[in-house]
C-alpha cells in the first residue's frame, strides 16, 4: 500500500488545501519519491524544492487514484480526466498547477498536450 504524506483528511487522498469531491489523486514527487495530495502539502513537509518530472520520464508511475488506488504513468494521467479503473472523475482544475509537477505539459479542456 502506498503511503500518502501531507495533511491528508480522508482515505481518498484529499487534503486540507484541496478537498472537493474530485480532489482524489496523489502525486509522486520526483524530488523525494513520496506521494502527496498537492504541492502545498509537499512544501509544508519537505525542506527541499519541488523537482518537476521531465517529459522523457512521463512513462513513470507517479499518479494514484485516491478512490481505488490504481496507479497511472504521467503520460496516462495527462490523457484522461477520470480513473480508467473505477470511473471516478478527477478535478480538471489541477491543470492550473501542471507546471509544478510536469515539465512541458499543458491542458486544453479535457486533453493534455505535451511539447
Helices and strands as residue ranges (DSSP letters): E 4-5, E 25-28, E 35-36, H 39-45, G 55-57, E 61-65, E 71-73, H 74-78, G 92-97, H 98-101, E 105-108, E 111-114
